[in-house]
Amino acid sequence: MGGCPMTSKVTTMKDAVSEIVHDGDTVAIEGFTHLICFSAGHEIIRQGKRDLTLARMTPDVVYDQMIGAGVAKKLIFSWLGNPGVGSLHAVRRRIEDQDPGPLEIEEYSHFGMVCRYVAGASNLPFFPIRSYYESDIPSVNANIRWLRSPYEDGTEVAVVPPLRPDVTIVACQRADEEGNAQIWGLLGCQKEAAFAAERVIVVCEELVDAAVIRRDPNRTIIPGVVVDAVVEQPFANHPSFTQGYYDRDNAFYLKWDEIAREKETLEAWLKEWVYDLSTHSEYIEKMGASHWDALRPEPAMSGEVNYGRYA
């Protein structure tokens, strides 16, 4: 970065999704419980993207909303459910009842999904994984195959293919205009998913000067060299949480079980909270200032960043 002018990749969520996410793409919105970018999912719904393959280790409520809105034809995943609550009802309707149409599914273990991203990021043709011994997942997933080890006679090991999304969307606490993204707190496979992708959108709670990033380089999880667009969007991940900025909205996850259980109530929610709003900023305003105030943790500083003091 020394002395070189920075290339700004800052844009709006609307423009990022319009220009980078295409019908038929494989899209990964990654973030393990923490930093799940619901706002990007809502914009994909709002723009009427179609025939997407959605990839995610834990396709919880964000993908239930997107699949309920009809954006996806296929789901690649490793654990399926509304965390701590139960089923994803929109997904179940598509799988069990083919309502309003079938949804192709491809299931792996958590580690299997991580290995797929690592293979994609490393440009490997496959990745070996020992944890499928005694597992029934290979019997229902033809993409999990067995190879004989070239080093041990008679030993077979399971392998998974690389996962190379067309688009990976990653949320972070802060980023600069070039896309250098910093994360603290719970981390999933965002880095691997970003390096494996053809195109990357970074969504940050706060856009900061490059000097801030340079002062604290150990927090930079994704370098700007792999990023195509940067979107500054406070509260981008609600009802998921962003360490130090706002807590997880557990009440929303509980409420979602009732909303999604019937197709009519899900469609009404999508109309009120996605289709009738033009931006995520309107979503924030509609939710109300008191709602966000209740989710903000007390400060708990570690160096210059706020980890938040949670009960």
C-alpha positions in Angstrom: 0.0 0.0 0.0 3.0 2.3 0.6 2.6 5.4 -1.5 0.2 3.9 -4.0 -3.2 5.5 -4.5 -6.1 3.5 -3.2 -8.7 2.3 -5.6 -12.1 2.9 -4.1 -14.5 0.0 -4.5 -17.3 1.6 -2.4 -20.8 1.3 -3.8 -24.3 0.9 -2.7 -25.9 -2.5 -1.9 -28.3 -2.0 -4.7 -25.5 -1.5 -7.3 -23.3 -4.2 -5.9 -26.0 -6.8 -6.2 -27.2 -5.6 -9.5 -23.7 -5.6 -11.1 -22.1 -8.6 -9.3 -24.9 -11.2 -8.7 -26.4 -12.7 -11.8 -29.3 -15.1 -12.4 -28.0 -18.7 -12.2 -25.0 -17.8 -10.0 -23.7 -19.9 -7.1 -23.9 -17.4 -4.2 -22.4 -17.9 -0.7 -23.3 -15.6 2.1 -21.0 -16.9 4.8 -20.5 -16.1 8.5 -20.9 -18.6 11.3 -23.8 -17.4 13.5 -22.0 -14.0 13.6 -21.9 -11.5 10.7 -24.6 -13.2 8.5 -25.4 -10.5 5.9 -29.2 -10.5 5.8 -29.2 -7.1 4.1 -27.5 -8.6 1.0 -30.1 -11.4 1.0 -32.9 -8.9 1.1 -31.4 -7.0 -1.8 -31.1 -10.2 -3.8 -34.8 -10.8 -3.1 -35.8 -7.3 -3.9 -34.1 -7.4 -7.3 -35.8 -10.6 -8.2 -32.7 -12.7 -8.9 -33.6 -16.2 -10.0 -32.2 -19.8 -10.3 -29.4 -19.2 -7.8 -27.5 -22.0 -6.1 -27.2 -21.0 -2.5 -24.1 -22.3 -0.6 -23.7 -21.9 3.1 -22.4 -24.0 6.1 -25.5 -23.2 8.1 -28.4 -22.0 5.9 -30.5 -20.6 8.7 -33.2 -17.9 8.5 -31.4 -15.8 5.8 -31.8 -18.6 3.3 -35.3 -19.5 4.5 -36.2 -16.0 3.5 -34.5 -16.2 0.1 -35.8 -19.6 -0.7 -39.3 -18.5 0.4 -39.0 -15.6 -2.0 -38.2 -17.9 -4.9 -34.6 -16.9 -5.7 -33.0 -20.4 -5.5 -33.1 -23.7 -7.4 -30.5 -25.5 -5.3 -29.0 -25.5 -1.8 -25.5 -26.6 -0.8 -25.2 -26.9 2.9 -24.0 -28.7 6.0 -26.6 -28.0 8.7 -30.1 -27.0 8.2 -32.4 -25.3 10.7 -33.5 -22.2 12.6 -30.9 -22.1 15.4 -32.3 -23.1 18.7 -35.9 -23.1 17.4 -36.4 -25.9 14.8 -37.3 -26.2 11.1 -36.9 -23.8 8.3 -40.4 -24.0 7.0 -40.0 -22.4 3.6 -37.2 -24.8 2.8 -39.2 -27.7 4.1 -42.1 -26.8 1.8 -39.8 -26.8 -1.2 -38.1 -30.1 -0.3 -41.0 -32.1 1.1 -44.0 -30.8 -0.8 -42.2 -29.2 -3.9 -44.2 -26.1 -3.1 -44.2 -24.0 -5.2 -41.5 -26.2 -6.9 -38.7 -28.6 -6.1 -35.4 -27.5 -4.4 -32.3 -29.5 -5.2 -30.2 -30.1 -2.0 -26.6 -31.2 -1.6 -25.6 -32.0 2.0 -22.1 -32.2 3.6 -20.8 -32.2 7.2 -19.5 -28.9 8.5 -15.9 -30.0 7.9 -16.9 -31.3 4.4 -18.1 -27.8 3.5 -14.9 -26.2 4.9 -12.8 -28.6 2.9 -14.8 -27.8 -0.3 -14.0 -24.0 0.3 -10.4 -24.8 1.1 -10.0 -26.8 -2.2 -11.7 -24.0 -4.1 -9.4 -21.3 -2.5 -6.3 -23.4 -3.1 -7.2 -24.4 -6.7 -7.2 -28.1 -5.8 -9.2 -30.7 -7.8 -10.5 -32.3 -4.5 -9.8 -32.4 -0.8 -9.4 -35.5 1.3 -11.5 -35.8 4.5 -11.4 -38.7 7.0 -14.5 -37.9 8.9 -16.9 -39.6 6.5 -15.9 -43.0 7.8 -19.0 -44.6 9.3 -21.1 -41.7 8.0 -24.2 -42.1 5.9 -23.8 -38.8 4.1 -21.7 -40.3 1.2 -24.6 -42.7 0.5 -26.9 -39.7 -0.4 -24.3 -37.4 -2.0 -22.6 -38.7 -5.2 -20.1 -35.9 -5.0 -18.4 -37.5 -2.0 -16.2 -40.1 -3.5 -13.5 -42.6 -2.3 -9.9 -42.7 -3.5 -7.2 -45.2 -2.7 -4.3 -43.5 -0.9 -1.0 -43.6 -2.9 0.9 -43.9 0.3 -0.8 -46.7 2.3 -1.8 -50.0 0.6 -5.5 -50.7 0.9 -6.4 -47.4 2.5 -9.3 -45.4 1.1 -10.1 -41.9 1.9 -13.2 -39.8 1.1 -12.7 -36.7 -1.0 -14.9 -33.7 -1.7 -14.9 -31.5 -4.8 -13.8 -27.8 -4.7 -16.6 -25.2 -4.1 -16.0 -22.1 -6.2 -18.9 -19.7 -5.8 -19.5 -17.2 -8.5 -20.2 -14.7 -5.7 -19.2 -14.7 -2.0 -20.7 -12.1 0.3 -18.9 -11.4 3.6 -19.8 -9.0 6.4 -17.3 -7.4 8.6 -17.0 -4.8 11.3 -14.9 -2.4 9.3 -13.2 -2.1 5.9 -11.4 0.5 3.9 -12.3 1.7 0.4 -10.1 -0.9 -1.2 -11.9 -3.8 0.5 -9.4 -4.8 3.2 -11.9 -6.3 5.7 -11.4 -6.6 9.4 -13.3 -9.0 11.6 -13.1 -9.7 15.4 -15.1 -12.2 17.4 -16.6 -15.4 16.1 -15.1 -16.4 12.7 -16.4 -19.0 10.2 -15.0 -19.8 6.8 -15.4 -16.3 5.3 -11.8 -16.1 4.3 -11.8 -19.5 2.5 -15.2 -18.7 0.8 -13.8 -15.3 -0.4 -10.6 -16.7 -1.8 -12.6 -19.5 -3.6 -15.0 -17.1 -5.3 -14.9 -15.5 -8.7 -16.4 -12.2 -7.3 -16.6 -10.9 -3.7 -18.8 -8.3 -2.0 -17.7 -7.0 1.4 -20.3 -5.4 3.6 -19.0 -3.4 6.5 -20.6 -1.8 9.5 -18.1 1.1 9.3 -15.9 2.4 6.5 -12.6 3.5 7.8 -9.4 5.1 6.5 -6.7 2.8 5.2 -4.4 4.1 8.1 -6.8 2.4 10.6 -6.4 -0.9 8.8 -2.6 -0.6 8.6 -2.3 0.2 12.3 -4.1 -3.1 13.2 -3.2 -5.6 10.4 -3.8 -8.8 12.4 -7.6 -8.2 12.2 -7.6 -8.1 8.4 -9.2 -11.4 7.4 -9.9 -10.6 3.7 -7.4 -8.5 1.7 -8.7 -6.0 -0.8 -7.0 -7.8 -3.7 -9.8 -10.4 -3.8 -12.7 -7.9 -3.3 -14.8 -6.4 -6.0 -17.2 -4.2 -4.1 -17.4 -2.6 -0.7 -20.7 -1.6 0.9 -21.0 0.4 4.1 -24.2 -0.6 5.8 -24.8 -0.3 9.6 -26.9 -3.1 11.1 -26.4 -5.1 7.9 -26.6 -8.4 9.6 -29.8 -8.2 11.8 -31.0 -10.5 13.3 -27.5 -12.0 13.3 -25.0 -10.1 15.4 -21.9 -8.1 14.9 -19.4 -8.3 17.8 -19.1 -4.9 19.5 -21.9 -3.3 17.5 -25.1 -5.1 18.3 -26.3 -8.3 19.8 -28.1 -11.2 18.2 -31.9 -10.6 18.1 -33.0 -13.9 19.6 -36.7 -12.7 19.7 -36.6 -12.4 15.9 -35.5 -16.0 15.5 -38.3 -17.2 17.7 -40.8 -15.1 15.9 -39.6 -16.3 12.5 -40.8 -19.8 13.3 -44.4 -18.5 13.4 -43.9 -16.2 10.4 -42.5 -18.9 8.1 -44.8 -21.8 9.2 -47.5 -20.7 6.8 -46.8 -19.5 3.3 -49.2 -16.6 3.6 -47.6 -15.1 6.7 -44.1 -15.5 5.1 -45.3 -13.7 2.0 -46.8 -10.9 4.1 -43.5 -10.5 6.0 -41.5 -10.3 2.8 -43.9 -7.7 1.4 -43.7 -5.5 4.5 -40.0 -5.8 5.3 -38.3 -6.4 1.9 -40.4 -5.6 -1.2 -42.1 -2.5 0.2 -38.7 -1.0 1.3 -36.1 0.3 -1.2 -33.0 0.0 1.0 -31.8 -1.6 4.2 -31.7 1.9 5.7 -35.4 2.0 5.5 -35.5 -1.4 7.2 -33.5 0.1 10.1 -35.7 3.1 10.3 -38.9 1.0 10.2 -37.6 -1.2 13.0 -37.2 1.8 15.3 -34.4 3.4 17.2 -35.4 1.8 20.5 -35.0 -1.6 19.0 -31.4 -1.0 18.0 -30.7 0.7 21.3 -31.8 -2.4 23.1 -29.4 -4.6 21.1 -26.3 -2.4 21.6 -23.8 -3.9 24.2 -21.9 -1.9 26.8 -18.4 -1.1 25.6 -15.6 -3.6 26.3 -12.4 -2.3 24.7 -9.5 -4.5 23.5 -6.9 -2.2 22.2 -8.7 0.2 19.9 -11.7 -2.0 19.1 -14.9 -2.6 21.0 -15.7 -6.3 21.7 -18.9 -5.4 23.6 -19.9 -6.5 27.1 -22.6 -9.1 26.8 -24.7 -10.5 29.6 
